[in-house]
């Protein structure tokens, strides 16, 4: 019997707290029955309160990590998180074009929970021009989508502008919008907007966006359709946050192993 797990390649940074970045990807994918192939895009100095410093991986080493794996192992999905430089985005653009049959989930990380800015306007512009046209699912929050589409006057207009760039689907998360429930909205080309409502949790969480994007990539690797993958990924993320715990003085960390205990 073939019991191989689907493989997901994850591009993200190393977070010493274990709450976000590659650790979030690995834990999430393990819990939903996938094997993760982590590619380090950056080293960070951070804690549960904020990021202190970041050093991006040298672009040649970044792409060397990825190609070494891609030439050896079959990949079912690619998940992209923190990208610390324009040069990293440029080499990743070339890599993705060489493997354009693999679905791509992009979490366009612009800020840490404590406010630290990753990369700035140049990185966001490169992401918009080079990665969005190759993206299957984009997962911005309301702050990130405004940075990616700064001239649009509404969130709906922002989403439609990014879809026009070639992104196939966009899940706009409502965690940063002050509403009683968290309202997430799925935009897809030539389809009506789908809305997902989730009870708003009391606390703020470190790595929630990483968890969501990794879960979407995992369910896509399991061959769920877009709508079902996004629905299941939101459920996984919400349960991980609901069972999260406080490790430091800042944000809580998701408990991604809770799902594993319940479902596997």
WOHU-V31843 format. One record per pair of residues at least 6 apart in sequence whose ideal C-beta (glycine too) atoms are under 8 Angstrom apart, sorted by the first residue. I is the first residue (numbers start at 0). GAP is how many residues later the second one is. D is the distance in Angstrom with one decimal. If there is no record, write none. Layout:
BEGIN
I_GAP_D / I_GAP_D
END
This chain:
BEGIN
4_28_5.8 / 4_29_5.4 / 4_30_4.5 / 5_27_7.8 / 5_28_5.2 / 5_29_7.2 / 5_70_4.2 / 5_71_7.4 / 5_212_7.5 / 5_215_3.7 / 5_216_5.8 / 5_217_7.9 / 6_27_7.0 / 6_28_5.0 / 6_29_7.9 / 6_30_5.9 / 6_66_5.9 / 6_67_6.4 / 6_68_5.2 / 6_69_5.6 / 6_214_7.0 / 7_17_7.7 / 7_21_5.4 / 7_26_5.2 / 7_27_7.3 / 7_28_5.6 / 7_29_6.8 / 7_67_7.2 / 7_68_6.5 / 7_69_4.8 / 7_70_7.3 / 7_71_5.8 / 7_206_7.5 / 7_209_5.0 / 7_210_5.9 / 7_213_5.1 / 8_27_8.0 / 8_28_4.5 / 8_30_6.3 / 8_57_6.7 / 8_60_6.5 / 8_61_7.3 / 8_66_5.1 / 8_68_7.6 / 8_69_4.9 / 8_70_7.2 / 9_12_6.3 / 9_15_4.0 / 9_16_7.4 / 9_19_7.4 / 9_26_5.4 / 9_27_6.7 / 9_28_5.0 / 9_29_6.6 / 9_68_7.9 / 9_69_4.8 / 9_70_8.0 / 9_71_7.1 / 9_204_6.7 / 9_207_7.6 / 10_28_4.8 / 10_30_5.2 / 10_51_7.9 / 10_55_7.5 / 10_67_7.3 / 10_68_7.1 / 10_69_4.7 / 10_70_6.3 / 10_72_7.1 / 10_81_6.9 / 11_9_4.7 / 11_10_5.0 / 11_12_7.8 / 11_13_5.9 / 11_26_7.3 / 11_27_7.8 / 11_28_7.7 / 11_29_5.9 / 11_30_8.0 / 11_67_7.7 / 11_68_7.5 / 11_69_3.4 / 11_70_5.1 / 11_198_6.8 / 12_8_4.6 / 12_9_6.9 / 12_27_7.0 / 12_28_5.5 / 12_29_3.7 / 12_30_6.9 / 12_31_5.1 / 12_41_6.9 / 12_68_7.0 / 12_69_4.1 / 12_71_7.0 / 13_7_5.9 / 13_8_5.8 / 13_9_7.9 / 13_26_5.8 / 13_28_7.1 / 13_29_5.4 / 13_30_6.3 / 14_6_3.7 / 14_7_7.3 / 14_8_6.0 / 14_9_7.4 / 14_29_6.0 / 14_31_6.1 / 14_192_7.4 / 15_28_7.2 / 15_29_7.1 / 15_30_6.5 / 15_31_7.5 / 16_29_6.6 / 16_30_5.9 / 16_31_5.7 / 16_189_6.5 / 16_230_6.9 / 16_231_7.1 / 16_236_6.9 / 17_235_7.0 / 18_29_6.7 / 18_186_7.9 / 18_187_3.8 / 18_188_4.1 / 18_228_7.5 / 18_232_7.3 / 18_234_4.2 / 18_235_7.0 / 19_186_5.7 / 19_187_3.6 / 19_189_7.9 / 19_190_4.8 / 20_23_7.2 / 20_60_6.5 / 20_61_6.4 / 20_186_7.4 / 20_189_6.3 / 21_16_4.5 / 21_18_6.6 / 22_184_7.9 / 23_183_4.3 / 23_186_3.8 / 23_187_5.3 / 23_190_6.3 / 23_230_7.3 / 23_232_7.3 / 24_11_5.6 / 24_13_6.4 / 24_54_6.3 / 24_56_7.1 / 24_185_6.4 / 24_189_4.4 / 25_10_4.7 / 25_12_6.2 / 26_229_4.1 / 26_230_6.7 / 27_182_7.7 / 27_183_5.2 / 27_186_4.0 / 27_187_5.3 / 27_190_6.6 / 27_208_7.3 / 27_212_7.7 / 27_228_5.3 / 28_6_7.0 / 28_7_4.3 / 28_185_5.8 / 28_188_7.6 / 28_189_4.9 / 29_6_7.0 / 29_230_6.9 / 30_205_7.4 / 30_225_5.3 / 30_226_6.5 / 30_228_4.8 / 30_229_4.0 / 30_232_7.6 / 30_233_7.3 / 31_183_6.3 / 31_186_4.5 / 31_187_6.7 / 31_190_7.5 / 31_204_6.4 / 31_227_7.3 / 31_231_7.9 / 32_185_7.5 / 32_189_7.0 / 32_231_6.8 / 33_42_8.0 / 33_184_4.4 / 33_187_5.4 / 33_188_7.2 / 35_178_7.9 / 36_32_5.2 / 36_36_6.7 / 36_38_7.0 / 38_23_6.9 / 38_26_4.8 / 38_27_5.2 / 38_30_7.5 / 39_17_5.7 / 39_22_7.9 / 39_25_6.9 / 40_15_6.7 / 40_16_5.4 / 40_21_6.2 / 40_40_7.4 / 40_41_5.7 / 40_42_5.6 / 40_43_6.1 / 40_47_6.1 / 41_12_5.2 / 41_13_6.3 / 41_14_4.9 / 41_15_5.9 / 41_40_5.7 / 41_41_7.9 / 41_42_4.2 / 42_11_7.2 / 42_12_5.0 / 42_14_7.7 / 43_7_5.8 / 43_8_8.0 / 43_9_7.0 / 43_10_4.8 / 43_11_7.9 / 43_38_7.8 / 44_6_7.2 / 44_7_4.3 / 44_8_4.4 / 44_9_7.5 / 45_6_6.0 / 45_66_6.7 / 45_70_7.7 / 46_201_5.7 / 46_202_8.0 / 46_203_6.6 / 47_158_5.3 / 47_199_6.2 / 47_200_3.7 / 47_201_6.6 / 47_202_3.5 / 47_203_5.0 / 47_204_7.8 / 47_205_7.1 / 48_65_5.2 / 48_199_7.0 / 48_200_6.0 / 48_201_3.5 / 48_202_7.5 / 49_62_5.8 / 49_63_7.2 / 49_64_2.7 / 49_65_6.4 / 49_66_5.4 / 49_200_7.3 / 50_61_4.2 / 50_63_6.7 / 50_65_3.7 / 50_67_7.7 / 51_64_7.7 / 53_28_7.9 / 53_30_5.5 / 53_62_8.0 / 53_64_6.6 / 54_29_7.4 / 55_27_7.7 / 55_28_3.1 / 55_29_4.2 / 55_31_7.8 / 55_32_5.7 / 56_8_7.9 / 56_27_7.4 / 56_31_6.8 / 58_26_7.2 / 58_28_4.4 / 58_29_5.4 / 58_31_7.2 / 58_32_4.6 / 59_31_7.6 / 61_26_5.6 / 61_29_6.2 / 61_30_7.3 / 62_28_4.5 / 62_29_7.3 / 62_31_7.6 / 62_32_5.7 / 65_26_8.0 / 65_29_5.8 / 66_28_7.1 / 68_6_7.6 / 69_25_7.9 / 69_29_6.4 / 74_24_7.4 / 74_27_5.6 / 75_26_7.3 / 75_27_7.8 / 75_144_7.5 / 75_145_3.8 / 75_147_7.9 / 76_25_6.5 / 76_26_4.9 / 76_27_7.6 / 76_28_6.7 / 76_140_4.4 / 76_141_7.3 / 76_143_4.8 / 76_144_4.2 / 77_18_7.2 / 77_21_7.6 / 77_24_5.4 / 77_25_7.1 / 77_26_4.9 / 77_27_7.2 / 77_139_7.2 / 78_25_7.9 / 78_26_4.8 / 78_28_7.5 / 78_134_5.8 / 78_135_5.5 / 78_137_7.9 / 78_138_3.8 / 79_12_7.2 / 79_24_6.6 / 79_25_7.0 / 79_26_4.8 / 79_27_6.8 / 79_51_7.1 / 80_26_4.9 / 80_28_5.8 / 80_129_5.7 / 80_132_6.6 / 81_27_4.9 / 81_36_6.2 / 82_6_5.4 / 82_9_7.0 / 82_26_7.6 / 82_35_8.0 / 82_36_7.1 / 82_40_6.6 / 82_44_6.9 / 83_34_6.5 / 83_35_6.0 / 83_39_7.5 / 84_34_6.8 / 84_38_6.8 / 85_33_7.7 / 85_36_5.3 / 85_37_5.9 / 85_40_4.6 / 88_34_6.8 / 88_37_4.3 / 88_38_5.8 / 88_41_5.5 / 88_42_6.2 / 89_36_6.9 / 89_40_6.6 / 91_38_7.8 / 91_39_6.9 / 92_37_4.0 / 92_38_6.4 / 92_41_7.1 / 95_8_6.3 / 95_35_7.4 / 95_38_4.7 / 96_37_6.9 / 99_34_6.9 / 102_33_4.2 / 102_34_7.6 / 102_114_7.5 / 102_117_5.1 / 102_118_8.0 / 103_27_7.9 / 103_30_5.9 / 103_31_5.1 / 103_32_5.0 / 103_33_7.7 / 104_30_7.6 / 104_31_6.4 / 104_32_4.8 / 104_34_6.9 / 104_108_5.2 / 104_109_7.9 / 104_111_5.1 / 104_112_4.2 / 104_115_6.9 / 105_21_7.7 / 105_25_5.9 / 105_26_7.4 / 105_29_4.6 / 105_31_7.3 / 105_32_5.2 / 105_33_7.1 / 105_61_8.0 / 105_107_7.5 / 106_32_5.0 / 106_102_5.5 / 106_103_6.5 / 106_105_7.6 / 106_106_3.8 / 107_16_7.4 / 107_19_5.8 / 107_30_6.5 / 107_31_7.5 / 107_32_5.2 / 107_36_5.1 / 107_40_6.2 / 108_9_5.7 / 108_35_7.5 / 108_100_7.0 / 109_7_6.9 / 109_8_6.2 / 109_9_7.6 / 109_14_6.3 / 109_33_6.8 / 109_34_4.8 / 109_37_5.2 / 110_6_5.7 / 110_7_6.8 / 110_32_6.5 / 110_33_7.7 / 111_6_7.1 / 112_91_6.4 / 112_93_5.9 / 112_137_7.3 / 112_138_5.3 / 113_136_6.9 / 120_26_7.9 / 123_23_5.3 / 123_24_6.0 / 126_21_7.3 / 127_20_5.4 / 127_34_7.6 / 127_37_6.7 / 128_36_7.9 / 131_6_6.7 / 131_16_7.7 / 131_30_6.0 / 131_33_4.7 / 131_34_6.1 / 131_35_4.7 / 132_32_5.8 / 132_33_3.3 / 132_34_7.2 / 133_32_7.3 / 134_31_7.6 / 134_32_4.6 / 134_33_7.0 / 135_32_5.2 / 135_33_6.5 / 135_84_7.3 / 135_90_7.8 / 136_31_7.2 / 136_32_4.7 / 136_33_7.4 / 136_34_6.4 / 136_76_8.0 / 136_79_5.7 / 136_83_7.5 / 136_89_6.9 / 136_93_7.2 / 137_24_6.5 / 137_29_4.9 / 137_31_7.2 / 137_32_4.6 / 137_33_7.2 / 138_31_7.9 / 138_32_5.0 / 138_34_6.6 / 138_70_6.7 / 138_73_6.0 / 138_74_4.8 / 138_77_6.9 / 139_8_6.4 / 139_30_7.2 / 139_32_6.2 / 139_33_7.3 / 140_31_7.5 / 140_32_4.8 / 140_33_7.9 / 140_34_5.9 / 140_35_4.9 / 140_68_6.8 / 141_13_6.2 / 141_30_7.0 / 141_31_7.7 / 141_32_7.1 / 141_34_4.8 / 141_35_5.4 / 142_33_5.6 / 144_10_6.4 / 144_13_4.6 / 144_14_6.7 / 144_17_7.2 / 144_25_7.9 / 144_27_6.0 / 145_6_7.8 / 145_9_7.8 / 145_12_6.2 / 147_10_7.1 / 147_14_6.0 / 148_8_7.3 / 148_9_3.9 / 148_10_7.9 / 148_12_4.4 / 148_13_5.8 / 150_10_8.0 / 151_6_4.3 / 151_8_7.9 / 151_9_5.2 / 154_17_6.4 / 154_30_7.9 / 155_37_7.7 / 158_11_5.1 / 158_13_5.8 / 158_26_7.5 / 158_28_4.3 / 159_27_7.1 / 161_8_5.9 / 162_7_6.2 / 162_24_6.0 / 162_25_7.7 / 162_26_5.4 / 167_20_6.9 / 167_21_6.3 / 168_17_6.6 / 168_18_7.0 / 168_19_4.8 / 168_20_7.8 / 168_57_5.6 / 168_61_7.8 / 169_16_7.3 / 169_17_4.4 / 169_18_7.7 / 170_13_6.1 / 170_14_7.4 / 170_15_5.2 / 170_16_7.9 / 170_41_7.9 / 170_45_7.5 / 170_59_5.7 / 171_12_6.6 / 171_13_4.7 / 171_14_7.8 / 171_15_6.8 / 172_9_7.3 / 172_11_5.1 / 172_36_7.2 / 172_39_7.0 / 173_8_4.8 / 173_9_4.2 / 173_10_5.5 / 173_11_7.3 / 174_7_5.6 / 174_33_6.9 / 176_6_7.1 / 178_21_7.4 / 179_20_6.4 / 180_16_4.7 / 180_17_6.2 / 180_18_6.0 / 180_19_5.6 / 181_15_7.3 / 181_16_4.6 / 181_17_7.6 / 181_18_5.2 / 182_12_6.2 / 182_13_7.3 / 182_14_5.6 / 182_15_8.0 / 183_11_7.4 / 183_12_4.4 / 183_13_8.0 / 183_14_7.1 / 183_50_6.4 / 184_8_5.5 / 184_9_7.2 / 184_10_5.6 / 184_11_7.6 / 185_7_6.7 / 185_8_4.2 / 185_9_7.7 / 185_10_7.1 / 185_41_7.3 / 185_44_5.9 / 186_6_5.6 / 187_6_7.9 / 187_38_7.2 / 193_33_6.8 / 195_34_7.8 / 195_35_7.0 / 195_38_5.8 / 197_36_6.6 / 197_40_5.2 / 198_39_7.9 / 200_37_7.7 / 200_40_5.6 / 200_41_6.1 / 202_41_7.2 / 202_48_7.4 / 202_49_4.9 / 203_47_4.8 / 203_48_7.1 / 204_36_5.0 / 204_39_5.7 / 204_46_5.5 / 204_47_5.2 / 204_48_7.2 / 204_49_5.7 / 205_44_6.9 / 205_45_3.9 / 205_46_6.9 / 205_47_5.6 / 205_48_7.8 / 206_46_6.6 / 206_47_5.7 / 207_29_6.4 / 207_33_5.9 / 207_46_6.4 / 210_25_7.5 / 210_26_4.9 / 210_29_5.7 / 210_30_7.8 / 210_43_5.4 / 210_45_6.4 / 211_21_5.9 / 211_22_6.9 / 211_25_4.5 / 214_17_7.3 / 214_18_3.5 / 214_19_7.9 / 214_21_4.6 / 214_22_5.9 / 215_13_5.5 / 215_14_5.9 / 215_17_4.2 / 217_15_7.5 / 218_9_7.1 / 218_10_3.7 / 218_11_7.9 / 218_13_5.1 / 218_14_5.6 / 219_6_7.5 / 219_9_4.9 / 221_7_7.8 / 223_8_6.7 / 235_23_5.6 / 236_17_7.5 / 238_19_6.4 / 238_20_5.8 / 238_23_7.9 / 239_14_4.0 / 239_15_5.7 / 239_16_4.8 / 239_18_6.4 / 239_19_6.2 / 240_11_7.7 / 240_13_5.3 / 242_11_7.9 / 242_12_4.1 / 242_15_4.2 / 243_8_4.3 / 243_9_5.7 / 243_10_4.8 / 243_11_5.2 / 244_7_6.2 / 244_8_6.2 / 244_10_6.2 / 245_6_5.2 / 245_7_7.8 / 246_6_5.2
END
